[in-house]
Amino acid sequence: MSEIPYHTSLLKHTVFWRFQMTINRMPSLVIGDLELSLPIVQGGMGVGISLSGLASAVAEEGGIGVISAAGIGREEKDFYKDLRAADERALRKEIRRARELSNGIIGVNLMMALSDYDTLLKASIEEGIDVAFISAGLPIRLPENFTVEEFRNCKTKLIPKISSARAAAVILKSWKRLFNRVPDGFVVEGPLAGGHLGFTRHELETESQNLEDILEGVINSVKPYENDYGSIPVIAAGGIYTGADIHRMLSLGAAGVKMGTRFVATHECDAHQSFKQAYIDCEKEDIVIIDSPVGLPGRAIGGRFLDQVRAGIKQPLGCIWQCLVTCDVKTAPYCIGKALNNAKMGDFCNGFAFAGANAYRVKEIVSVKELCSTLVKEYENFSQNTAVN
Ligand SMILES: Cc1cc2nc3c(=O)[nH]c(=O)nc-3n(C[C@H](O)[C@H](O)[C@H](O)COP(=O)(O)O)c2cc1C
């Protein structure tokens, strides 16, 4: 029997452990010149669920902490007098506060359906926000108050949230033609997410769509553009709950994941304790699909308020500003901004909580630090087990 020379066996041993280390550890998420040690984006959650408190805590752990701009001005005294000014002031305040609390990466979530979307995007960029996640609409026009030059060279990373490969293709094509640039990445959100969803009720009820297939489609759509414009990371979202889920998404080619539901059940989440408790108390059957006045289906925890809506009982609207472009104020049975804000304050007689399909799995409130270290451990264990088997 020939003996393996010492240096060859040493090399094999080193390669084996290098391999072990790379498969066990969560990789970093790179978005242009930003490098995140934790490839986790905390989902922007309105109204008032993810503000500077949650966002700064996630940023401190090495992920992207995201402030939701939806209805952010509702706590300002002049909200009913001047929505635009109130929203803009509140958003700037939250960004500055998050910056005071953390040196990590901070993002904002801006819904295109917001009537002051352009103002809030401009304000976020002026505040030097690291990343703007753009949702609830196809961002294929130049936002107001921007020149093409400004939009092309803006330092803030611009990342649309989409739910189909077709949407990615449309955005890529238009941005290339209009601005000679592409988005800095995409978030692909599947049907299990909380909040408003980019699917029809029929698609949701028949479970005809799944995140894995859409992710694959989007990854294929960005590939041809990467030769000219460099890497376009694709981040997976919707129903991602454990470290094993993160591992599965990364092994399918996602550069990172975006998680909302799991971050609600943290001490740092900016919602009232009763909002978090609603997650702990809910059962699988309590999580329902609603038709939101915004014109999109959404996933939420059912309860008295939504029962009344279903029974046809109209809530007073009191709409002074049409804060959502797509809201049909004449027929809307309630003001969704007000209802979500009430829930955020713990008033479930007059509001309801958005939640992902996995919200019923939440059993306790933990700190963001504990949650992130659990996710890392789960990822590493899963990675090790799959490598061994
Ligand atoms: C309570 C709640 C509020 C949300 N609000 C918004 C929002 O205002 N804008 C948005 O684009 N997405 C919103 N989302 C979606 C999240 O940003 C994220 O994409 C989603 O939660 C990911 O799915 P998961 O909850 O299964 O992790 C919300 C989700 C939840 C649970």
PDBQT file of the ligand as one rigid body, heavy atoms in Angstrom, charges set to zero:
ROOT
HETATM    1  C1  LIG A 401     -46.917  43.741   9.483  1.00  0.00    +0.000 C 
HETATM    2  C2  LIG A 401     -46.367  43.842   8.073  1.00  0.00    +0.000 A 
HETATM    3  C3  LIG A 401     -46.414  45.054   7.415  1.00  0.00    +0.000 A 
HETATM    4  C4  LIG A 401     -45.875  45.180   6.135  1.00  0.00    +0.000 A 
HETATM    5  N1  LIG A 401     -45.879  46.401   5.526  1.00  0.00    +0.000 NA
HETATM    6  C5  LIG A 401     -45.310  46.557   4.314  1.00  0.00    +0.000 A 
HETATM    7  C6  LIG A 401     -45.260  47.840   3.692  1.00  0.00    +0.000 A 
HETATM    8  O1  LIG A 401     -45.723  48.847   4.231  1.00  0.00    +0.000 OA
HETATM    9  N2  LIG A 401     -44.685  47.917   2.449  1.00  0.00    +0.000 N 
HETATM   10  C7  LIG A 401     -44.156  46.818   1.829  1.00  0.00    +0.000 A 
HETATM   11  O2  LIG A 401     -43.656  46.940   0.713  1.00  0.00    +0.000 OA
HETATM   12  N3  LIG A 401     -44.176  45.598   2.408  1.00  0.00    +0.000 NA
HETATM   13  C8  LIG A 401     -44.723  45.445   3.631  1.00  0.00    +0.000 A 
HETATM   14  N4  LIG A 401     -44.699  44.210   4.230  1.00  0.00    +0.000 N 
HETATM   15  C9  LIG A 401     -43.942  43.102   3.599  1.00  0.00    +0.000 C 
HETATM   16  C10 LIG A 401     -42.527  42.972   4.216  1.00  0.00    +0.000 C 
HETATM   17  O3  LIG A 401     -41.731  44.086   3.885  1.00  0.00    +0.000 OA
HETATM   18  C11 LIG A 401     -41.789  41.705   3.717  1.00  0.00    +0.000 C 
HETATM   19  O4  LIG A 401     -41.562  41.782   2.351  1.00  0.00    +0.000 OA
HETATM   20  C12 LIG A 401     -42.582  40.457   4.080  1.00  0.00    +0.000 C 
HETATM   21  O5  LIG A 401     -42.987  40.542   5.425  1.00  0.00    +0.000 OA
HETATM   22  C13 LIG A 401     -41.775  39.195   3.856  1.00  0.00    +0.000 C 
HETATM   23  O6  LIG A 401     -42.531  38.070   4.157  1.00  0.00    +0.000 OA
HETATM   24  P1  LIG A 401     -42.574  37.379   5.621  1.00  0.00    +0.000 P 
HETATM   25  O7  LIG A 401     -43.446  38.250   6.456  1.00  0.00    +0.000 OA
HETATM   26  O8  LIG A 401     -43.176  36.040   5.383  1.00  0.00    +0.000 OA
HETATM   27  O9  LIG A 401     -41.178  37.314   6.145  1.00  0.00    +0.000 OA
HETATM   28  C14 LIG A 401     -45.281  44.056   5.500  1.00  0.00    +0.000 A 
HETATM   29  C15 LIG A 401     -45.271  42.825   6.168  1.00  0.00    +0.000 A 
HETATM   30  C16 LIG A 401     -45.795  42.709   7.436  1.00  0.00    +0.000 A 
HETATM   31  C17 LIG A 401     -45.743  41.379   8.146  1.00  0.00    +0.000 C 
ENDROOT
TORSDOF 0
